[in-house]
């Protein structure tokens, strides 16, 4: 039983290390594509009926910053 448990443990360690190596290689040679969105100047300057007020936006951004310890970033806020 000890030999069987040791064999299973060794194989699991091998699978874990090979998986980590594969992830490193995939990230090195096939990085994720970055999509750049162009923001139209008309939509950012005019206030539409479905936009969130600036005070609410500031509160949401500060809450996300506190909850994620500065690692989170608000990219879009929509009313539901």
N, C-alpha and C positions, 0 to 999 in steps of 0.2 A: 504494500500500500504506500509506503514511503517513496519507493522508486516511482510509482505512478504519479503521485502528487508532485514530486520534484520535476518530473518530465513535463507535466502540464504547466507548472509554474515557469519553467524555462522556455517553453514554447510561447506562452503568453508574453513573457518579457521580450522575446524575439519579435513577435508580431507588433508589439507597442513601439519598439525602437525602429523597426522598418517603416512603420506608419509615420512616425515623426520625421524620418529621413525623406520619405516621399513627399510629405507636406512642405518641407524646406526646399526640395528640388522644384516642386510645382510652383511655389511662390517666387523662386529665383528666375526660372526660365519662362514662366507664363503668368506674369503679374496681372492683377485685375485691371480692367480698362477703366479709366477715369472719364466720366461723362460730364462735359462742361455745358451748362445750360446758360443761354443768353437771356438776360432779363430785359424786356422792352422798357424804355424809359417812360412811356405813357402809363403803364400799369403801376409803376412805382411812385409816380407823383400824384396821380389822381386817386381820390378816395371813392371806392365803390361801396355799395350797400352791404356787401358780405365781408368786408375787411374787419379785422379785430382792432380795437382802439389801441393807441400807443401805450397807455398805462397798463392795459391787460397784457400786452406783448412784453413789456418790461418785467412784469411780475412773473410771467411764465418763464422767460429767459433766466431770471435770477433763481427761480425755484429749481429749474433743471440744472443750473450750474452748481447749486448747493447739493442737490441729491446725487449728482454724478461726480462730485469733487473736481469740477472743472474739466472733465473729460467729455461731457456731452455737449452737443451743439444743436441748436434749434435751427432748422432749415426752412420749415414751412408750418404755418398755423392756419387752420381752416375751421370755420364754424360748421357745426353739424346740424 
